Amino acid sequence: MSEHVYRKFPNNINAIQALLQKDVTFREICADYEEMCTWLDGYCSSQGRSSEECDITRDVIRELEDEIKEVLRDAGY
């Protein structure tokens, strides 16, 4: 489930795994991140498409990355 999260935050894999086990909100953020990245990869990247939808999805992904960083920071990682 966390392939994209681990790829984006390779230095925090152990922390991410621990938080996924105990923090429901963090698990939901990561699930949303995975879904958005998977959609972007499938729809935009492989088709070479550039669209407003892709741009909006990239913005959402950046916001989710910020949320993941914040949770990691607040948890002391």
C-alpha positions in Angstrom: 0.0 0.0 0.0 2.8 2.4 0.7 5.0 2.1 -2.3 4.8 5.7 -3.3 5.2 7.0 0.3 8.3 4.9 0.8 9.7 6.1 -2.5 9.1 9.7 -1.6 10.4 9.4 2.0 13.1 6.6 1.9 14.8 7.8 5.0 11.6 7.5 7.0 10.4 4.0 6.1 10.6 2.6 9.7 8.8 5.7 11.1 6.1 5.4 8.4 5.6 1.7 9.1 5.3 2.5 12.9 2.8 5.3 12.3 0.8 3.3 9.8 0.3 0.7 12.6 -0.9 3.1 15.3 -2.3 6.3 13.6 -5.6 5.9 11.7 -5.4 9.5 10.3 -1.9 9.0 9.1 -3.0 5.7 7.4 -5.7 7.6 5.6 -3.3 10.3 4.5 -1.0 7.7 3.1 -3.8 5.8 1.4 -5.0 9.1 -0.3 -1.4 9.7 -1.3 -1.0 6.3 -2.9 -4.3 6.7 -4.7 -3.4 10.1 -6.1 0.1 8.9 -7.2 -1.2 5.8 -8.8 -3.9 7.7 -10.7 -1.4 10.3 -11.8 1.1 7.6 -13.0 -1.7 5.8 -14.9 -3.5 8.7 -16.4 -1.0 11.4 -16.9 2.4 10.0 -17.1 2.0 6.9 -19.2 -0.3 8.7 -21.6 1.8 11.7 -21.8 -1.2 13.8 -21.0 -1.1 17.2 -19.5 -4.3 18.5 -18.2 -5.9 20.6 -15.6 -6.9 17.4 -13.8 -3.2 16.3 -13.7 -2.2 19.7 -12.4 -4.8 19.6 -9.7 -3.7 16.1 -8.7 -0.1 17.2 -8.5 -1.2 20.0 -6.1 -3.1 17.5 -4.0 -0.1 15.2 -3.9 2.1 18.1 -2.7 -0.4 18.9 0.0 -0.5 15.3 1.1 3.3 15.2 1.2 3.2 18.3 3.5 0.8 16.5 5.8 2.9 13.4 5.9 6.0 15.5 6.7 4.0 17.3 9.5 2.9 14.0 11.1 6.4 12.6 10.9 7.8 15.8 12.5 5.1 15.9 15.2 5.9 12.3 16.0 9.5 13.1 16.5 10.9 11.6 13.3 
